[in-house]
Amino acid sequence: MSKEERIRKIDELTRKLKILREQKAKADAEAREFAEKRNRLNEEFKDLRAEIFELRKTRDSINLEVKELKQQRENLKEERLQKIGELKNLRQELEELNKEKPSKSLKTLEKEIERIEWKIQTTSLSIQEEKQLVEKVKQLEMQLSVHRKIAQLNQKKLELEAELKALEARAKLCHEKISEKAGKSQEAHEKMLKKIEEAKKLKAETDSIHQLFLQAKENAKPLQAEIMNILSEIKRLGEEILVEEEKVRKKREESLLENIERQAKEKLKRGEKLTWEEFKAIAEKGIAQD
C-alpha cells in the first residue's frame, strides 16, 4: 500500500471515527440521562418508603390506643354489670324492708321517742310504768331503725344510680374515642396502602429505567471497541507512513551524498578546492570503505 493510499485510508478511518465518537457520545449521554432519571426515581422511592414507615407507625400507634380504649370499655362494662347487680340486690332488699316499713313516719317516731324519754326523765314513775315506757322506746327505736335502714339503702341506691350514669357516660365517651381513632387508623391505613401502590409502580419504573441504562451502556461497548480498533489502525498506518518516509529520506540523503561525492571527485581531478560538505562526504566514504 502506497503512502497516498495509506493517507486516504487514514482520512476514511478518521471520518468513520468521528461518526463513531458521535454515536458513542450519544449513547453515553443517553446512559447518563437514564442514570439521572433512575437516581431521581430512587430518591422518590426512598421518600415514599419513609412516608409508608411513618404512616404504618401512626396507624399502629392509633391501633394500640384503640386496643387500650377497648380494654377500658370492657372494664367499664364489667364494672357496670357489677353495679347493676348491686343495685338489683339493693332494690330487692328495699322491697323487703318496705314491707316492714312502720306506718308512722321517721319524724313522728323520733318525736314520740323524745317525748317518752323526756317523760321518763322528768316524771316520777313507778318501776312498772318506767319499765313499760322503756320497752315502748325499744319498740319505737326498732321501727325507727327500719326507717333509717330504708333511708340508708335509698341513699346507697341513689349513689349506685349516679355511679351507673357516670359509667355509662364514660363508656359512651370511650366508644366515641374508639370510633374516632378507628377512623383515623383506617385513614392512615388507606393512605399507607395508596403509598405502597405508588411505591410498587415507582419501583417497576425505576427497574425499567435501570434496564434501559444497562442497555445503553451495552450499546456503547461495541462502539468503544470499534473506536479503539480504528485508533489502533490509524496509529499503525501512521507508523507505516513514518517508516516509509524515513526510507525515502535516507534514500534521498544517500543520493545526495553520492552526488556530492561525485562532484568532489571531479573537483579533485581538476585540482579544485572542495567545500566542507564535499570533503566530509569523501572522508565518510573513505572511512566506510576502510
C-alpha positions as CSV (number, residue, x, y, z in Angstrom):
1,M,0.0,0.0,0.0
2,S,1.4,3.4,-1.0
3,K,1.7,6.4,1.2
4,E,-1.2,8.1,-0.6
5,E,-3.3,5.0,-0.2
6,R,-2.5,4.9,3.5
7,I,-3.3,8.7,3.9
8,R,-6.6,8.1,2.1
9,K,-7.3,5.2,4.4
10,I,-6.4,7.3,7.4
11,D,-8.8,10.0,6.2
12,E,-11.5,7.5,5.7
13,L,-10.9,6.0,9.1
14,T,-10.9,9.5,10.7
15,R,-14.3,10.3,9.2
16,K,-15.6,6.9,10.4
17,L,-14.0,7.6,13.8
18,K,-15.8,10.9,14.0
19,I,-19.2,9.3,13.3
20,L,-18.4,6.5,15.9
21,R,-17.4,9.1,18.5
22,E,-20.6,11.0,17.9
23,Q,-22.6,7.7,18.3
24,K,-20.6,6.9,21.4
25,A,-21.2,10.3,22.8
26,K,-24.9,10.0,22.1
27,A,-25.0,6.5,23.8
28,D,-23.1,7.9,26.8
29,A,-25.4,10.9,27.0
30,E,-28.4,8.5,26.8
31,A,-26.9,6.3,29.6
32,R,-26.3,9.4,31.8
33,E,-29.9,10.6,31.2
34,F,-31.2,7.2,32.2
35,A,-28.9,7.1,35.2
36,E,-30.0,10.5,36.4
37,K,-33.7,9.6,35.9
38,R,-33.1,6.3,37.7
39,N,-31.3,8.0,40.6
40,R,-34.1,10.6,40.8
41,L,-36.8,7.8,40.9
42,N,-34.7,6.0,43.6
43,E,-34.8,9.2,45.8
44,E,-38.6,9.4,45.3
45,F,-38.9,5.7,46.2
46,K,-36.9,6.3,49.4
47,D,-39.1,9.3,50.3
48,L,-42.2,7.1,49.7
49,R,-40.8,4.3,51.9
50,A,-40.2,6.9,54.6
51,E,-43.8,8.1,54.3
52,I,-45.0,4.5,54.4
53,F,-43.0,3.9,57.5
54,E,-44.4,6.9,59.2
55,L,-48.0,6.1,58.2
56,R,-47.6,2.5,59.4
57,K,-46.1,3.8,62.7
58,T,-49.0,6.2,63.1
59,R,-51.6,3.5,62.3
60,D,-50.0,1.0,64.7
61,S,-49.8,3.7,67.4
62,I,-53.5,4.5,67.0
63,N,-54.4,0.8,66.9
64,L,-52.6,0.4,70.3
65,E,-54.6,3.3,71.7
66,V,-57.8,1.7,70.3
67,K,-56.8,-1.6,72.0
68,E,-56.3,0.2,75.3
69,L,-59.6,2.0,74.9
70,K,-61.4,-1.2,74.2
71,Q,-59.9,-2.7,77.3
72,Q,-61.1,0.3,79.2
73,R,-64.6,-0.1,77.7
74,E,-64.5,-3.8,78.7
75,N,-63.5,-2.9,82.2
76,L,-66.3,-0.3,82.4
77,K,-68.8,-2.9,81.1
78,E,-67.8,-5.3,83.8
79,E,-67.9,-2.6,86.5
80,R,-71.3,-1.5,85.2
81,L,-72.6,-5.1,85.3
82,Q,-71.3,-5.3,88.9
83,K,-73.1,-2.1,89.8
84,I,-76.3,-3.3,88.2
85,G,-76.1,-6.5,90.2
86,E,-75.6,-4.4,93.4
87,L,-78.5,-2.2,92.5
88,K,-80.7,-5.2,91.8
89,N,-79.9,-6.7,95.2
90,L,-80.4,-3.3,96.9
91,R,-83.8,-2.9,95.3
92,Q,-84.8,-6.4,96.5
93,E,-83.7,-5.5,100.0
94,L,-85.6,-2.2,99.9
95,E,-88.6,-4.1,98.6
96,E,-88.4,-6.4,101.6
97,L,-87.8,-3.6,104.1
98,N,-90.7,-1.5,102.7
99,K,-93.0,-4.4,103.6
100,E,-91.8,-3.9,107.2
101,K,-91.9,-0.1,107.0
102,P,-93.8,1.3,110.0
103,S,-97.0,3.2,109.4
104,K,-95.6,6.2,111.4
105,S,-93.1,8.4,109.8
106,L,-89.5,8.8,110.9
107,K,-90.1,12.3,112.3
108,T,-93.1,11.1,114.2
109,L,-91.2,8.2,115.7
110,E,-88.3,10.4,116.7
111,K,-90.7,12.9,118.4
112,E,-92.5,10.2,120.2
113,I,-89.2,8.7,121.5
114,E,-88.1,12.1,122.6
115,R,-91.4,12.7,124.4
116,I,-91.2,9.3,126.2
117,E,-87.6,9.8,127.2
118,W,-88.4,13.2,128.5
119,K,-91.3,11.8,130.5
120,I,-89.0,9.1,132.0
121,Q,-86.5,11.8,132.9
122,T,-88.9,14.4,134.3
123,T,-91.8,12.4,135.7
124,S,-92.0,10.3,138.9
125,L,-92.9,6.9,137.7
126,S,-93.4,3.6,139.3
127,I,-90.9,0.8,138.3
128,Q,-93.6,-0.9,136.4
129,E,-94.6,2.3,134.5
130,E,-90.9,3.1,133.7
131,K,-90.3,-0.4,132.6
132,Q,-93.3,-0.2,130.2
133,L,-92.1,3.1,128.8
134,V,-88.5,1.8,128.3
135,E,-90.0,-1.2,126.4
136,K,-92.1,1.2,124.3
137,V,-89.0,3.2,123.4
138,K,-87.2,0.0,122.3
139,Q,-90.1,-0.9,120.1
140,L,-90.2,2.6,118.6
141,E,-86.4,2.5,118.0
142,M,-86.8,-0.8,116.2
143,Q,-89.4,0.8,114.0
144,L,-87.0,3.9,113.6
145,S,-84.1,1.6,112.6
146,V,-86.3,0.3,109.8
147,H,-86.8,3.9,108.6
148,R,-83.1,4.6,108.9
149,K,-82.1,1.4,107.1
150,I,-84.5,2.3,104.3
151,A,-83.1,5.8,104.1
152,Q,-79.5,4.4,104.1
153,L,-80.4,2.0,101.3
154,N,-82.2,4.7,99.3
155,Q,-79.1,6.8,99.6
156,K,-76.9,3.9,98.5
157,K,-79.4,3.4,95.7
158,L,-79.0,7.0,94.6
159,E,-75.2,6.7,94.7
160,L,-75.3,3.5,92.7
161,E,-77.6,5.0,90.1
162,A,-75.3,8.0,89.9
163,E,-72.3,5.8,89.5
164,L,-74.1,3.8,86.8
165,K,-74.8,7.0,84.9
166,A,-71.2,8.1,85.3
167,L,-70.1,4.7,84.0
168,E,-72.5,4.9,81.1
169,A,-71.1,8.4,80.3
170,R,-67.5,7.1,80.4
171,A,-68.4,4.1,78.3
172,K,-70.1,6.4,75.8
173,L,-67.1,8.7,75.7
174,C,-64.8,5.7,75.4
175,H,-66.9,4.4,72.5
176,E,-66.8,7.8,70.7
177,K,-63.0,7.9,71.1
178,I,-62.7,4.3,69.7
179,S,-64.8,5.3,66.7
180,E,-62.8,8.5,66.2
181,K,-59.4,6.7,66.5
182,A,-60.6,3.8,64.4
183,G,-61.5,6.2,61.7
184,K,-58.0,7.9,61.9
185,S,-56.4,4.4,61.9
186,Q,-58.4,3.5,58.8
187,E,-57.5,6.8,57.1
188,A,-53.7,6.2,57.9
189,H,-54.0,2.6,56.6
190,E,-55.7,3.6,53.4
191,K,-53.0,6.3,52.8
192,M,-50.3,3.8,53.5
193,L,-51.8,1.3,51.0
194,K,-52.0,4.1,48.4
195,K,-48.4,5.0,49.0
196,I,-47.4,1.3,48.8
197,E,-49.1,1.0,45.5
198,E,-47.3,4.2,44.3
199,A,-44.0,2.7,45.6
200,K,-44.6,-0.5,43.6
201,K,-45.3,1.4,40.4
202,L,-42.3,3.7,41.0
203,K,-40.0,0.6,41.7
204,A,-41.2,-1.0,38.5
205,E,-40.5,2.2,36.6
206,T,-37.1,2.5,38.3
207,D,-36.2,-1.1,37.3
208,S,-37.3,-0.4,33.8
209,I,-35.1,2.7,33.5
210,H,-32.2,0.8,35.0
211,Q,-32.5,-1.8,32.3
212,L,-32.5,1.0,29.7
213,F,-29.4,2.4,31.3
214,L,-27.7,-1.0,31.2
215,Q,-28.7,-1.4,27.5
216,A,-27.3,2.0,26.7
217,K,-24.0,1.0,28.4
218,E,-24.0,-2.2,26.4
219,N,-24.7,-0.3,23.2
220,A,-21.7,1.9,23.8
221,K,-19.3,-1.1,24.3
222,P,-19.1,-2.2,20.6
223,L,-18.7,1.5,19.6
224,Q,-15.9,1.9,22.0
225,A,-14.3,-1.3,20.8
226,E,-14.5,-0.2,17.2
227,I,-13.2,3.2,18.1
228,M,-10.2,1.6,19.7
229,N,-9.7,-0.6,16.7
230,I,-9.8,2.4,14.3
231,L,-7.4,4.3,16.5
232,S,-5.0,1.3,16.5
233,E,-5.3,1.1,12.7
234,I,-4.7,4.8,12.3
235,K,-1.7,4.5,14.5
236,R,-0.4,1.5,12.5
237,L,-0.9,3.3,9.2
238,G,0.8,6.4,10.6
239,E,3.7,4.4,11.8
240,E,4.0,2.7,8.3
241,I,3.9,6.2,6.7
242,L,6.7,7.3,9.0
243,V,8.8,4.2,8.2
244,E,8.2,4.8,4.5
245,E,9.1,8.5,4.8
246,E,12.2,7.5,6.7
247,K,13.2,5.2,3.9
248,V,12.6,7.9,1.3
249,R,14.6,10.4,3.4
250,K,17.5,8.0,3.8
251,K,17.4,7.2,0.1
252,R,17.4,10.9,-0.8
253,E,20.3,11.5,1.6
254,E,22.3,8.7,0.1
255,S,21.6,10.0,-3.4
256,L,22.6,13.5,-2.3
257,L,25.8,12.2,-0.8
258,E,26.6,10.2,-3.9
259,N,26.2,13.4,-6.0
260,I,28.4,15.4,-3.6
261,E,31.0,12.7,-3.7
262,R,30.9,12.5,-7.5
263,Q,31.3,16.3,-7.7
264,A,34.1,16.2,-5.1
265,K,36.0,13.6,-7.0
266,E,35.6,15.6,-10.2
267,K,36.9,18.7,-8.4
268,L,39.9,16.8,-7.1
269,K,40.7,15.6,-10.6
270,R,40.6,19.2,-11.8
271,G,42.5,20.3,-8.7
272,E,39.7,22.5,-7.4
273,K,39.1,23.3,-3.8
274,L,36.5,21.2,-2.0
275,T,33.6,22.6,0.1
276,W,33.2,21.3,3.7
277,E,30.3,19.1,2.6
278,E,32.3,17.6,-0.3
279,F,35.3,17.0,1.9
280,K,33.1,15.4,4.6
281,A,31.3,13.2,2.0
282,I,34.6,11.9,0.7
283,A,36.1,11.4,4.2
284,E,33.0,9.5,5.4
285,K,33.0,7.4,2.2
286,G,36.7,6.6,2.8
287,I,36.0,5.6,6.4
288,A,33.1,3.5,5.3
289,Q,35.3,1.8,2.7
290,D,38.1,1.2,5.2
